[in-house]
């Protein structure tokens, strides 16, 4: 059996993906109130919004790339659940202990924090868990099909799951987070199955495609800023009828531009070989804690970003960008340190539930 070597480039890409998600939350939770029309400061803040869906797509593509030829492990899913629970409880108890913004202990809130996945405290963790449990079925379908059929299926999925939502979006009807993640997983798996072809794409050519896609996205954003400053225009009324916003191509989960950009960045990192490092590996694991800590229920959206970070005091485009990088970078560092302190507890819990994990592995995946 050929030994599997860890690839540092994907560890780095996972770290970048989580940081892009953090910048997305910085942009949408800081609370800026911009005037209608085209403004550089608004353009800067809205451009940071693209990191959210881009980061999610990259994270899930990495899963598809590696899991298409592997068997899922309940231990990996259990680790996600345990880390989510421990970190959520840590944040909740910290807010109670320090009485942040008048927070007091409430039994029902505590129960939700004690079972954050069950009560859907993090949409991504829930959707990703459902995806992970579905991997054997997805892999069976993909591995029993040829590349042409998979490519046709991905193209059809692009029209149905992405393009169609720009004319009508009804969550639960024509959009679902688990289904979207499954689709993105299939893209990552397809790239792995067709790796030889994508390995031929030069990095310089790929970077050019990435820059063009980003520029095109920004130009669309500028155009929408202008249109929404003219509410009486027929085209503005039409796109408003379809539920569009200035940042729809950044913020909509099934954004075709963010999906294309994610594919291009993914292929770029696939072809750039970073040597494996223990530091990269550890930080890529700890990066998930960065997501959990800065999006913790109540704390992230109501206190960390609007009160502690307090970025809405800055309105210059340069300060919005620089402060975003610095503040979210600092939050990321603190999150990694907190995760490191909590890791012994996480490992202890994993040891305690080792036997149930072994049983579930045999029951579900074998």
N, C-alpha and C positions, 0 to 999 in steps of 0.2 A: 504493500500500500504506500502510495506516495504521501509523504508528510506535508502538512499544510503549513506554509510560512505566512506569518502575519504581515500585512502590507501597511507600512506607515502612512502611505498616501491617503488611504481611506480613513485612518484614525484622524489625520489632520482635517480631512474633508468633513468628518462628523463634528469635530470641534468648531469648524467654521459655520456649519449648518446651524448649530445651537446658538452661536453668537449672532447670526443673522436673525434668528427668531427673537432673541433678546432685543435687538435693535428695532424690530417690528413692534414689540410691545412698548418700548420706549417712545416710539412715534405715536402710537394710537392711545396710550394711557397718560400722556403728559398733559393733555387738556388744552392745547393751543386753540385759540379762536382766531382764525384768519379771515380777512375780508374776501369777498368774492373777487374773482379775476385772477390774473397771472401775477404771482409774487414769488421772488426768489426764495424767501424764507419758507413759504408754504411748499414750494417745489422741493426744497431740501428735505423737509420733514416728511412729505408724502413719498419721496423716493426711498426713504428708509423703510417705508411700509412694505416694500416688495420683499424684504428679508423673511417675512413670516411664511408665506406659502412656498417661497423658494427653499427655505431651510427644511420645511416639512417634506417637500418632494425629494430633496437630496437624502435626507435621513432614511426614508422608506426605500428609495432606490438602492441604497447600500445594503439594506436587508434583502431585497430581491436578488441582488447580484451574488451575495454569498449563500443565501438559503436555497437557491434553485437546485443545487446539487447536494444539499445537506438535509438531515432529519432534524426537525425542531426539538428543542429540549425544554421540558417543563421547568427545569431549574432556571433557565434564562428568563422565562416569563415570571416565575416566582420571585426572582431577584428584582425585577421591575416593580412588582407589587409590593414587596417588602420595602424597597427603597422609597417608593412613593408614600407608603404608610408612615414610615419612620420620619421622613422629612416633613410630611404634612403635620404630623403630631408635634414635631419639634417647633415648627413655625407657630402653630396654634397655641401651644403652651407658653411660648415666648411672648406672644402678644398678650396673653392673659396675665402672665407674671409681671410684665412691665406696664400693664393696663394701657396699652397703646390706643389712643383715640377713644378711651372709655370702654374698651372691650372687657367683657366679664364672662365668666364661665357659664355656658348654657348646655345642659345635658344633650339636647338633640343636635346641637352644633358639634359637640364632642363626638357623638356617634358617627356623624358624617365624616369627620376628620379621621376617625379610627378606621373607617372603611371607605377611603376616598375613591377607590376604583368602583366599588359596588354602587356608590351614590353619585358617580359621574362627576367628581370634583375637577377632573382634568379630562377634557374631551379627547385629547390625543392619546392618553394612556388607555382609555377605554377602547377607542377605535383601533389602536395598534394591537391591543390584546386580542380583539376579535380577529384581526388580520392574522396574527401569529397562530392562533388556533386553526385557522383555515388554510395554512400553508400546505399541509399534505394534499388537500383537494386541489389547490391551485397548481401545485407542482405536477400532480398526476395529469392534469389537463395539458399543461404546457409541454411536458416531456413526451406526451403521446402525440403531439402535433409537430409538423415540420415548421421551419422558420417562416415560410411564405404564409402559412395559415395564421401563425402568431402575429405576423406583421399586418395582415388584413384585419385581424381581430383588434389590434391596437389602434389601427386607423379608424375603425368603426367606433371603438370606445372613445376616441378623441372627439368625434362628431357628437356622439350621444351624451357623453359625460361632461364634456368641456364646452364646446361651441353652443350646444342647444340651451345651456343654462343662461346664456347672454340674451336670450329671447324670452325665456320663462324659467324662473327658479322657484321651486317649491320643495323645501327640505322634507325628505321622507317620501317624496313622489319621484322627482327626477334628479335628486341629489342625496347622497348619503356619505358621511365621512368614511365608514368602513369600506364601502364599495370603491370610493375614490382611492383610498390607500391601497386596496387590492389591485386597482388598475396601475397605479404608480409602481407597485411591487412587480407587476408583470413587465413593465418597461425595464426595470433594473435586471430582471431575470433574462429578458430578451437580449439585452446588451451582453450579458455574460455568455449566453448560448451562441451569440454572433460576435464574440470578442475579436476574432481574427480580423474581421472587416473593419471594426471601429478602431482597432489598434493602428490601422494604416493612416488615420487622419492626423495630419501634422499639428503640433501644438500651436504654431503660429497661425495656421488657418483657423483652428478652433477658437483661439483668442479673438481673432477678427470677428468671427460669428457672434461671440459673446458680447463684444463691444457694440456691434451693430444691433443686437437684440435689446441691450440695455438702452441704447440711444433711441431706438424705435419706441420702446416702452415710455421713456421720458417725454418724447414728442407727443405721444398719445395723451399722456397725463396733462401736458400743457394745453393741448387742444380741448380736452374736457374741462379744464379750468376756465378756458375762454367761453366755451359753450354754456356752462352753468352760470356764468356771469351775465348771460343774455337769455333769461327765462322765457322771453316772448318769441324766440325763434322756433320755427316749426321743428327743426331737428332736435333742439333741446327738449321740447315737449315730448318728442317721440322717444328719445333715449330715457327720459324720466319715466315715461310710461312703462318701459321695459325694466325699470328698477336700477338704472345705472347711477353711479356716483363718480366723482372725480378720480377716485383711486380704484375703480372696479377691476382694472387689469392688474392691480397689485394685491388687492384685498380679497377678491373672490377666490374661494378654495380651489375651484377648477379652472383658474386662469390659464388660457393657452400659452400666453407669453411667459409666465413663470414656469410652466411645465417645460417649454422648449428651452428656456434659459437653464433650468436645472439639468436637463439632458446634456446640454453642451458643456456645462461646468463638470458634470459627472465624468463625461468622456475625457475631458482635459486631465482630471486628476487620475483617472484610470491609466492614462498613458505617461504620466509623470511619476517616476518611481522614487518614493521617499524610503530611505532605509528604516526598518522597524526599530523603534526605540521604546523602552519601558515607559518613558515619560509620555510619549504620544499615546500609548495604550492606556495608561492610567488616566490621562486627561480626557480621552475620548469617553471613558466610562464615567468619569466625574462630571462630564459635560451635561449628562442627563440631570444631575442634581442642580445644575445652574438653571435649567428649564423649570424644575419643580419648585425651587426656592423663589424665583422671581415671579412665578405665576401662582403661588400658593393662594388658596381661596381667601378672599377678602384682603389679605396682606398685600399682594402684588398690585392689584388694580386700585385699591382704596388708600394704601398707605405708602408702600415702598416708592413707587414712581411719582405719584402726585405730591406727596409730602416730603419724603426724604430726598429723592432726586430733584424734584421741584423744577423741572426743565422749562416750564411755561413762563419763567421769569426772563428767559432769553428769547429774543425775537430776531436776532441777526442770523443769517443763513450759516455763517462760519461757526458761530457759537452753538447753534443747534446741532451741527454735525460733530464738531470737536467734543462738545460736552457729552453727546450721546456715546461716542466711542470711549471716552474716558470713564464716564459713570458706569456704563454697562460692563466695561472691562474690569473696573473695580468690584462691581457686584459679582462678576464671574469669579474673580480671585477669591473673594470672601466665601462664595458658595463652595468652591473647591476645598477651602480650608475647613468649612463646616462639615462637608461630606467626609473629609478625612477623619475628623473627630468622631463622626457617627458610624464610620465603617466597621469598627469592632462590634458594635451593637447589631449592625446589619448582618455581619458574618455569624454572630452568635445565633440569631434568629434562624438563619439559613441552616445552621447545624441542627437546631432543634427540630425543624420540619423536614429533615433530610429523608426520613422513611416515607412520609406521605408523598414527597416529590417522586421518589423511586416508584411507588405504586401508581401514581398518576401518569408517569412516563410510560409505563407498560400498558396501562389501561387506555390511554388516549392515542399514543403515537407508535405503539408496537403491536 
